[in-house]
Amino acid sequence: MKENRGGLLGFWKKEPVLCIAAVCAVASIALNPPSAAYLNYIDWRVLSLLFCLMAVVAGFQQCGVFAVLAQRLLAGERRMRFVTLTLVLLPFFVSMLVTNDVALITFVPFAILVLGLIGRTERLIYIVVLQTIAANLGSMATPVGNPQNLFLYADYELTAGQFFSVMLPLSLVSLAGLIVASLCVKPEGIKVTFAEKAEIQAPGRLGLMALLFVLCLLSVFRVLPYPALLAVVLAGMLIFDRPLFAKVDYGLLATFFCFFLFAGNIGACQPVREALTQVMARNTALTSGVASQIISNVPAAVLLSGFTNDWRGLLVGTNIGGLGTPIASLASLISLKAYLKSLGARAGRYLLVFTAANVVALAILGGAAVVMGMLLP
């Protein structure tokens, strides 16, 4: 019995959002008994695209692409401002293509390594917090940058022009703010050296992953049907790289599946549907932003999309809503976990700096959205 409790508790700690999603999905059955209609609740296109993108990005990681990129940018005689700016902007730009989660998994440990090598660990909290904000804000710039963008882009059948017209201005404001914050360090000279030189592993595999990534983008923009993409990616993994199956985040896929069921059952309950529709009609962006602080922006996007046609408000609200609390964007927890494993970690100070920086970023992006008319009802 104790082992079962320990296993359940361990799984809860590892996948809290999935557990909550599963509980919500099961509870929602009381509102709408199981039927064939459940199959229509699931967005199979989004699940397929997520699976393919996660597999391909894992392939890129195994090839060492990001480590080589980072080393080539940082190695040698540098200024501390340049090092800080590079460490912050790497996750900002990389997250646009490989998601905020992957960017932080890759570059936060790298930042810990670099600052340890140059003896500047006192800057670690500031830089890791900026990296976290950078990944969350950079990822909002593209449909494939984070799961909620991919879902909303597919669910509302947006065009590239519609998406970028809303997110590009906010991304530019984010970039300007991150550059200013990164340059607010002492302009001292330092030397960055690495014990081992990072190199590209398996160039042939890298070529395959590049081809599959292009196919993923074509499918996201609806040039290639998603069943064809899924078939090609699965065939490529089976023939050339079966270990990639173990690298896919099935917890995220299961979380989406559960929230699809939950949202579908909620939508089928007329009184609840009417109440949520009225709330969303008042201010979609503000409602989704507040919801993101409590249940995270990905579940908020999935749940609330069924109650509004205001895709702009939902897109802006869930992306800006990724700032704020540590659970507003679950990618933020990746940084926290990585930092806490570093030597001399101070959880209290990290959370204090994280909260202060996120409040400032939230105020700046929220203000920009108001000026651009994006937060108005």
N, C-alpha and C positions, 0 to 999 in steps of 0.2 A: 504493500500500500504506500509506504514512504517513497519507494522508487517511482511509483506512478505519479505521486504528488510532485516529486522533484522534477520528473520529466515534463509534466504539465506546466509547472512554474517556469522551468527553463525555456520551454517553447513560448510561453507568454512573454518572457523578457526578450526573447529573440525576435518574435513577430507580434508585437502588441497590436498593431493596426489590423493585421490579418485576423487575430483573435476577436477583436471588437467587430470587425466586418462580418465574421462568421456568426457571432451572437446576434447581430442586427438582422442578418439574413434569415436565421432560424426563427427569431421572434416575429419577423414580418409575415411569416406563414399564417399566423393567426388572423391577419387582415385579408389574406387572399390564399385560399387552399391551393395546393399543388395542382397544376394542370399543364396541358401542352403549351399554353401561352408563356410559360416560363422560358421556353427556348427563344422566344422573341425578345426577351429582356436582355439577353446576352449580346454584346457587340463583338461578334467574332472577328471582325476586321481589326478592331483595336487590339484584341488579344494576340492576333497573328502578327501584327506589325511590332508589338512590344516584344514578343518572343524573338522574332528575327533580328531586331535591332540589338537586343541584349546579347544574343549569340555572337553577332558580328563584332560588336564592341569588345566583348571578351576576347575574341580572336586578335584584335588589334593590341590589346594589353599583353597577351602572351607573346606577341612579336616584338615587344619592347619599344614600340613607336614613341610613347609618351616619355619614357625615361631618356631616350636618345635626344628628343626635342629639348627637354629641360636641361640636360647637361650641356648641350651645345650653346644654349642661350646664356648659361650662368658661369661656365668654367673660365678661369683667368682672373686678371686684375679688373675689379669692378668697384663701383661706388655703391654704398649701402642703399641709396635711393633706387638705383637701377635694380639691385637684387630684390628689394621689396616690391617694386613695380612689376617685375617679371613674375615673381611668385604669386602675385595677386591676379595679374592679367592672364596667366596661363589657364587657370580654371574658368575664367570668364569666357574666353574664346573657345576653349576646347569643349566646354559644356554645351555650346550651341549645337555640336554635332554628336556628342557621345553621352549626353545627359549630365545633370548636376551631380548625381550620385557617383558616377564613374569618375568624373573630374576630381571630386573630393577624395575618393578612395585612392586615386593616383597621386595627387599633388600635395595633400596634407602631410602624409608620411615623408614625402620628398622635402617639404619645407622644414620639417623637424630635423631631417638629416643635414640639410644645408646649414641651418642656423647652429647646429651642434658643431659642425666642422669649422665654422668661422668664429665660434665663441660668442654668439649673439643670442643665446637662448632667452635672454630677458625680453626680446622682441617677439617671442613665439606666440603668446596669446593674441597680441595685436594683429599679427600677420595671419594666423589661422582664422581668426574671426573675419578679417577682410576677405580671405579666400572663400569662406563659407558664403558670405554675402555675394561675392563675385560670381560664384557658381550658380547660386539661386537666381541672380539677376541676368547673367549671361544666357542661362538656359531658356529664359522667357523669350529670347529673340527669334527662335525658330520653332516650327511645328514638332521637330524631333528632339528639342532640347530637354523636355521633361514630360512625364506621363500625362499630366493634365492637358498640356498643349496638344499632344498627339490625339488624345480623346476628343477634345473640343473641336479640333480641326476636322476630324472624321465625322463626329456626331452632327455638327451643323453644316457639313459639306462646304466648308469655306474654300475660297480660292486663295492662292498665294498673295494676290494683291490685297484682299481683305485683311488677311492675317498681318502682313508686314505694315500696312498702313496704320494699324493700331499699336503694334508692339515695337516697331523701329524707333519712333520718337522716345519712348520710355527707355529703350536700350541705350540710346545715345546719351540721355541724361544720366543713366546709371554708369556708363563708361567714364563720363566727365567727373562724376563724384568719386569713383574709385581711384582715378588718377590723382586727384587732389589729395585724397586720404593716404595714398601710398607714398606720396612725396613728402608727407609730414614726418620725416625722420631726419636724424642728423646726417649731413652730407659727408660722411667719412669714407675713406678708401679701404677696401678689404680684398683679400685674395681667396678665391673659391677653387678648391681642388677636390678631386674624387679619387678614392682608393682604386676603384675599378671603372674602366670605361664602358659605358653602356653601348651595346651594339644591337643592330636589328637581327632578330632570330628568325630563321626559316623564311627567307625572302619569297619563296614560292607561295607559302601560306599567306604572307602579307598581300601578295597580288590577288589571291583568291578573295580575301576579306575586303579588299578595295573594290573588287567587282561586285561582291554581294552588297556592300554598302551603297553603291550606286543604284543597284536594283531596289534596295529598300527605299531610297529617296524617290525613285520613280513611282514606287507603289504608294508612298505617302501622298505624292502629288497626283495620284490617280492615273498615271500613264500606264502602269503595269497592274493588272488585277492581283489582289492580295492572295488568292489561292495559288496562283502561279509562283508568286514570290515565296510563299511558304513551302511549296514543293521543291523549288530550287535550293533554298537554304537547308532544308532537311536533307536533301540528297547530298549537298556539299559537306554537311557535317558527318553524315553516315559514311561517306566514301573517304574523306580527307582528314577529318578532325573530330572523332567521336567524343574525346574528352570535353569538348565544348558544351555538351549536353549538361554536364555537371556544373557549369559556370552560369547557367541561366538562373535568374532570380524567380523561382517558381512561387515564392511567397507573394511577390508583387502581382503576378498573374492571378493567383488565387484570391488576393484581396480585391482586385478588379471584378472577378467573377462574383464574389459575394456581394459587393456593392451594387453590381448590376441587378442581382436578384432583389436586394433590399429596395433599391430605387424603383424597380418595376412593381413590386408589391405595394409600396407606398403610393405610387402613381395610380394604382388600380383602386385605391380606397378614396372615394369621392370627397368626403369631408376633409381628410388630411390633404388631399391634392388642392382643394380650394383654398385652404388656409395657407399653405406654402406658396401658392401662386400669388395670393394677395401680398404676402410679405416680400416676395421677389419683385413684385410690380412697383413697390415703393422706391427701392434703390438696389438693383441687382449687384452692382460692384461692391457697395458697402456691405450688403448682406453676405455675399460670398467671401469677402475679405475677413469679416468677423468670424464666420463659420470656419475659415481656414485656421484661425488661431486656436480653435478648440479641437477640431477633428482632422486637421492637416488639409493642405490645398488639393491633393489628388482626390480623396473621398468627397470633399466639398464640391468639386467640379462634377463628379459622377452623379452625386445625389441631387444637386440643384439644377442640373441641365434639363431635367424632365419637367421643370416648372416655369420655364421662361424661354422666350425667343430672343432675349437680349444677349446674344453671344458676346458682344463687345464688353458689356458690363461683367459678364462671368469670366471672360478671358483676363481682363484687367484685374478684377477683384481677386481671383485665385492666384495670379502671378505676383502682384504686389503683396497679397496676403501671405506669401511664403516668407516674408519678413515678419519679425515680431517674436513670438514665443519659439522655444526650441522645437516644438512639434508642428509649427506652422508649415514647415517643409521638412519632411523626415530626413532629407539629405543633411540637414544641420546636425542630426544626431551622429552621423558618420564622423564629422569633424570632432565632436565632443569626445566620442569614444577613442579616436586616434590620439587626441591631445592627452587624455587621462592616462594613456599608456606611456607617455613620455616621462623622462626623469625629472623629478621635482614638480610634477603637475599640481596645480592649485585650482580645484574645481570651483570654489566660491568666487575667486577673482575672474576666472574665465567666464562664468555665467553673468557676472556684473558687467564686464566689458562687452560681452555678446549682447546683452539686453540694451545697454546704452547705445551701441553702434546700430543695432536693428531699429531702435526707436528713431534715431536720427535719419537712417535710410528710409524708413517708413514715412517719416514726415516729408522728406524731400520728394520721394516718388509720389506720395499721395498729393502733395501740393502741385507737382507737375501734372498729374492726371486731372486735377481740378481745373487748372489753367487751360488744359487742352480739352476740357469738357467731357472727360471720360468718367468722372465720378458723379455726374449730375443724373438725377432720376429721369 
